[in-house]
């Protein structure tokens, strides 16, 4: 529901916090497709996530933050 609310009005920038958290495999695949569709339509998507595999699949750039500071990127 939160993801639907985030994209409903077609914003240029979408911010998602742990979008695949607590989803089953089918739900994760659905969210990944939805994010890629938004990305491919030119949207900027910022994802906060602890799942490195998901981040590597969806991201053009990955930044790590420790103690409030970007440590790499």
ABEGO torsion letter per residue (X at the ends): XAAAAAAAAGBABBBBBGAABGBBAAAAAAAAAAAAAAAAAGBBBBBBBABAAAAAAABABBBBBBGGBBABX
